[in-house]
Amino acid sequence: MEMQQIKFYQTGTFTVGNRLLEADQRSVQANMERTNSLNSGHRACQGCGEALGARYAIDAAMRAANNQVIACNATGCLEVFSTPYPETSWQIPWIHSLFGNAAAVATGVMAAMKVKGRKDVRVIAQGGDGGTTDIGFGCLSGMFERNDDVLYLCYDNEAYMNTGVQRSSATPPAARTATTMALGAEPGNAFGQGKNVPLIAMAHGIPYVATASVAYLRDLEAKVSRAMTVRGARYIHILVPCPLGWGAAPHDTIKLARLAVETGIFPLFEAEHGEVTSSNKIRHRVPVEEYLRPQKRFAHLFGKTPAVDTLARIQDMADRNIRKFRLMDERRHG
Amino acid sequence: MLKQCEGSHAIAESVALCRPEVICAYPITPQTHIVEGLGEMVKAGDLENCEFINVESEFAALSVAIGASAAGARTYTATASQGLLFMAEAVYNAAGLGLPIVMTIGNRAIGAPINIWNDHTDSMSMRDAGWIQLYAETNQEAADLHIQAFRLAEELSMPVMVCVDGFILTHAYERLDIPTQEQVDAYLPPFEPRQVLDPREPVSIGAMVGPEAFMEVRYLAHHKQMRALELIPQLSAEFGQVFGRESGGLMRTYRAEDAKTIVVALGSVNGTIKDVVDELRDDGYAIGAAAILSFRPFPSDALHELLSHAKRLVVIEKSLAVGIGGIVSHNLRMALSGISLHAYTVVAGLGGRPITKASLRSLFERALRDELEPLTFLDLNQAAIDRELAREQAQRRSGPSAENILRDLGVR
């Protein structure tokens, strides 16, 4: 009989079908024994990328740490939708203190575990982009600089969604937010601003930095698992689309998260001790317009007269990412 | 053991004897020597089983303390002045979460103008944050109060600030009695937290609370402080039994039994006040004093009782509530319900201005003759103020006030 090639990926999505993998290669979420650390019943919006990312990341961390995990949460959507008193979706020990101090609280928990001889207990800090790249940045940098044994997870939805979609230092250029209105000569967020926290994390020389996207959940799980094998400060920056803030359909969360990667706008890579060690290759490159057009926050770019110059600038940024992080398979495209 | 040492060092030794497990340090004058002392003990291996963490800000210091305490570690930090304000959000948070952190405040003025010297503006700004606030009169008491503070904090699951006058106490060298480890161990049991982050028994701490329960959570904090009104004297008495000396309590009176005029103050200035009371007693005046040791909870009943037979009350305040006057006086008014007396508020010693015996004596003499204004600023240089006011009157761009006054004082 002629050999028949197994269709490893579902058509058009590149999503790995678990059924086709060996049991030990299947995702944490495919396992009956997954911990459901962030349990169902919480109040996230339909299509919330952050809820999805947090569930995969924390469950993967739980598996890696033999369920000995304590999480420290910054103020933000994740905190609000998961814990309206007296309900909580967290099946793990969890603390929320303030907006800007999640990394420092995690340092404190880590110190307490160390002094009590509980080296088996692993500490996670988590927050949105506002709590990470803006208000929590001082504490984050301090935790990195001391190389405290904490895994920090940033769920980046590119604005302050919990307070009603205001600009953060992770908001992309041209994006409309409540504080970068789609008005005037240069509508939306300004070009040439904002900060790249994964690169800043690398500049601290910490042992592990990675970026991930909720479109590539196996990759996210793998990066969390990898991070958990390392001691010291670790940082994973996860792109999590927000249907409300981005003005997108809830069923498009995964699609947009994938397009951000396939355009080169959001490069996926890993770095150790300040050096990039690998990047996820783009298998199906698409122009940025495909990513931007379905999002109402970019609607002003596609009016009666399309903002071709602005689109070209965004395309330039994506192209630069592709070169810088070597996102194309160079054997085929180089 | 009797020792000649700096106040800060005595506090550090006392804290070390309490077997802290996590200490977070960020430098700010005048508390710095305390954490330096502790850091030295940890680094040298004299203080075992303790993590000493150098952080990047006071906000981080208290945030690390919050995490450590919530994870079940006995936790200590210290700060002062701008540092306390910089961590303000975490100050409220630690109290709201009910975490028994002990923090020393080396009391110092708040800028601008920037000033490193002593007054009580810093800790007074956090008086309603939900922490217990104890004010030490002497360095011996400062050292002793820390031992009581851990016991009190952990008993109530509530943070405690021990307020120690910057420089006047923190940097003063004197003969102090440092207790033994056995004594402290006999007095302070190991930390048994009411709530703890533990994978064996997962809990969520710090959840979102709406109108349906927020009032009750806040009320419980108040209720606990009311309990502290009973607990603080008990712990002070027990301290006396174990350590053989009196220290702490809600308040302490001095020659107040038959006094018609009572002077009330917080902290180290009480030493000077007592000397002046002695002088005036020698001259036949019925004057006495009361030191408030616990400003939060506020010992309203004890003060009501004390003042119910007095004719005059003089409150010496090391802080200024701009736009109204005194903070301590304002709090005392709540305790004066039904009592009719002459009450004088005296703002004194701001930014380290010395409060001298001579100034206090002349102040009290004026009070005894009822010649004081309701609000008085002790030893205010009225001429310097008048000159600056005249400048402001004369021209719109009169320049920065602080610099103008300094120039006047230096050049004249």
Interface residues (C-beta under 8 A of the other chain):
Chain A: N67 Q68 V69 I70 C72 N73 E79 V80 T83 P84 Y85 P86 T88 W90 Q91 I92 P93 W94 I95 H96 S97 L98 G100 N101 A104 V105 A106 T107 G108 V109 M110 A111 A112 M113 K114 V115 K116 V121 G138 C139 S141 G142 E145 R146
Chain B: E21 V22 C24 N49 C50 E51 I53 N54 V55 E56 S57 F59 A60 S63 V64 A65 I66 G67 A68 S69 A70 A71 G72 A73 T75 E89 A90 N93 L97 L197 D198 P199 E201 P202 V203 S204 I205 G206 A207 M208 V209 G210 A213
